[in-house]
Amino acid sequence: MRICDICGKRPISGNSIARRGLAKSKGGVGIKTTGIKRRRFFPNLQKIRAIFPSGSVKTVKVCVSCIQAGKVTKSV
């Protein structure tokens, strides 16, 4: 599963919008939407060996935002 073991961040859905045309500010008639497709946005998960407060070391899938925020301590 693509879920962060610390914060529970998971894939979310959104749209991929295809456009064509030249912007009005650049002398065109404006940008037109030619298609909308559903897509998924995945969290940036990394497998790291983490040290837990109990002292145990486990390999967990953690999103990069949790690693940068210091919610996980990497083992050496």
C-alpha contacts under 8 A as a table, 3 or more apart, distances in Angstrom:
res1	aa1	res2	aa2	distance
2	R	10	R	6.09
2	R	11	P	6.96
2	R	42	F	7.56
2	R	43	P	7.51
2	R	45	L	7.41
3	I	8	G	5.65
3	I	9	K	5.58
3	I	10	R	4.68
3	I	11	P	7.54
3	I	43	P	7.80
3	I	45	L	7.84
3	I	61	K	7.46
3	I	62	V	7.95
4	C	7	C	5.80
4	C	8	G	4.76
4	C	9	K	5.18
4	C	10	R	6.74
4	C	43	P	7.95
4	C	45	L	6.74
4	C	61	K	5.74
4	C	62	V	4.77
4	C	63	C	5.55
5	D	8	G	5.83
5	D	60	V	6.59
5	D	61	K	5.86
5	D	62	V	5.74
6	I	62	V	6.39
6	I	66	C	7.27
6	I	71	K	7.73
7	C	66	C	7.40
9	K	43	P	6.79
9	K	63	C	7.52
10	R	42	F	6.89
10	R	43	P	6.29
11	P	40	R	6.37
11	P	41	F	5.51
11	P	42	F	4.54
11	P	43	P	6.16
12	I	40	R	5.67
12	I	41	F	5.33
12	I	42	F	6.79
13	S	38	R	7.12
13	S	39	R	5.81
13	S	40	R	4.37
13	S	41	F	6.02
14	G	38	R	5.88
14	G	39	R	5.47
14	G	40	R	5.98
14	G	41	F	7.14
15	N	36	I	6.36
15	N	37	K	5.61
15	N	38	R	4.61
15	N	39	R	5.51
15	N	40	R	7.93
16	S	36	I	5.72
16	S	37	K	5.12
16	S	38	R	6.08
16	S	39	R	6.19
17	I	33	T	6.99
17	I	34	T	7.80
17	I	35	G	6.01
17	I	36	I	4.65
17	I	37	K	6.55
18	A	33	T	5.97
18	A	34	T	5.62
18	A	35	G	5.17
18	A	36	I	6.31
19	R	31	I	6.36
19	R	32	K	5.51
19	R	33	T	4.45
19	R	34	T	5.44
19	R	35	G	7.22
20	R	31	I	5.60
20	R	32	K	5.56
20	R	33	T	6.66
20	R	34	T	6.89
21	G	28	G	7.10
21	G	29	V	7.31
21	G	30	G	6.09
21	G	31	I	4.62
21	G	32	K	6.19
22	L	26	K	6.66
22	L	27	G	7.12
22	L	28	G	4.55
22	L	29	V	6.47
22	L	30	G	5.58
22	L	31	I	5.74
23	A	26	K	5.33
23	A	27	G	6.69
23	A	28	G	5.23
23	A	29	V	6.59
23	A	30	G	4.52
23	A	31	I	5.50
24	K	27	G	5.14
24	K	28	G	4.65
24	K	29	V	5.35
24	K	30	G	4.76
24	K	31	I	7.71
25	S	28	G	7.18
33	T	36	I	7.74
43	P	63	C	6.38
44	N	63	C	5.30
44	N	64	V	5.92
45	L	61	K	5.96
45	L	62	V	5.28
45	L	63	C	4.24
45	L	64	V	6.29
46	Q	61	K	5.45
46	Q	62	V	5.45
46	Q	63	C	6.13
46	Q	64	V	6.89
47	K	59	T	6.46
47	K	60	V	5.55
47	K	61	K	4.52
47	K	62	V	6.41
48	I	59	T	5.45
48	I	60	V	5.68
48	I	61	K	6.52
48	I	62	V	7.18
48	I	74	K	6.91
49	R	57	V	6.44
49	R	58	K	5.44
49	R	59	T	4.29
49	R	60	V	6.39
49	R	74	K	5.90
49	R	75	S	5.72
50	A	57	V	5.56
50	A	58	K	5.53
50	A	59	T	6.18
50	A	60	V	6.84
50	A	72	V	6.46
50	A	73	T	5.55
50	A	74	K	4.60
50	A	75	S	5.38
51	I	55	G	6.15
51	I	56	S	5.86
51	I	57	V	4.64
51	I	58	K	6.77
51	I	72	V	7.48
51	I	73	T	5.59
51	I	74	K	6.09
51	I	75	S	5.63
52	F	55	G	5.39
52	F	56	S	5.57
52	F	57	V	6.39
52	F	58	K	7.87
52	F	72	V	7.88
52	F	73	T	7.41
53	P	56	S	7.49
57	V	75	S	7.23
62	V	66	C	6.72
62	V	67	I	7.11
63	C	66	C	5.57
63	C	67	I	6.72
64	V	67	I	4.96
64	V	68	Q	6.12
65	S	68	Q	5.18
65	S	69	A	6.05
66	C	69	A	5.03
66	C	70	G	6.28
66	C	71	K	5.39
66	C	72	V	6.76
67	I	70	G	5.29
67	I	71	K	6.10
67	I	72	V	5.70
67	I	73	T	7.82
68	Q	71	K	7.75
70	G	73	T	6.84
